[in-house]
Amino acid sequence: MRLDSKVHGTLVKNKDGKEIPEDEFVVFRPHDDAFWDALCYYRNRLVVYNASVAQLEATDALLDRVRAWRDSHPDRCKVADVALGELRT
């Protein structure tokens, strides 16, 4: 079962080149205003769960990239929406 019904495609892990099945990923895009909040919350939860320093640093780097993208594209940032007929299962 595809988890994300708004997009589809192939994701491949950098560390081993293995494809991630569609029932194991969802896609959040940097223009989604709520994604920023969710990513910050995720970062805080990593601390609570005692995540590794490497995971914290990787998440911090992602936060930096998303922040830079949003700062460079304020006209594209918005509240997420779904058009009628857009979702596929």
N, C-alpha and C positions, 0 to 999 in steps of 0.2 A: 504494500500500500504506500503510495506516495504521501509523504507528510505535508509537503508544501504544494498546495494546489494552484498557486499563482504563477509559479515559474517551473521550468523543467530543464534538465541538462545533465551533464556529466561532471562530477567532481572527482579529482584525483589527489590522493595524499602525497605531499612532497617527500615525506620521509621514506616511502617504500613504493610509490608509483601505483598503489592499489586504488581501484575505483571504489567510491563510497556509494552504496545502494541508495536509491531514492527514498527508502523508508528509514534512512538514518541521517537526513539533513533537512534543515529549513534555511531559508535565505532571508536575511535582513539587509536592507540597503541603506547607505549612509544618509540619503536624503530624508529618510523617515524620522520625523522629530522624536517619536517615542523610542526609536532604536537607541539614540544617545543615552536616554535615561536608563533603558534596560541594560546597556553595556556597562554603565557606571554601577548599577546595582549588582550586576554579575561580578565585576571587579571586587566589590566589597564582600560579596559572598565567598569569593575565593579565599579571602583572608580568614573568614569564619571557619571554612573547611580545611584550613591549614594547607593550602595548595603550595606547590613547590615555588621557589624563587623564580625558576625558569618560566613557569606558567604565569606568574604575576608580571614578569618583565615582558612576556609576549603580549599579554593583555594590555599593559601600559603602552606598548608600541602600537597596538591596534587602536587604542584610544587616541593616540597622537595622530595617526593617519586619518582616522574618521574626523577628528576635530579640524585638521588641516583641509580635508576635502570640503567640509561644511563651511569653513571660513572662506574658501575659494569659490564656493557655489551657493551663496545664500539665496539666490533666486530659484534654485532647484529644491530647496528644503521645504518640506510640507508635512502635514498630517497625513498619515497613510490612508489610502482609499482603495476600494475595489469597484471596478466597473461591472455592470450587469453582464453576465455571460463570460466574465474573465476567468473564473475558477474552473479548473479541470481536475478530475480525480483519477 
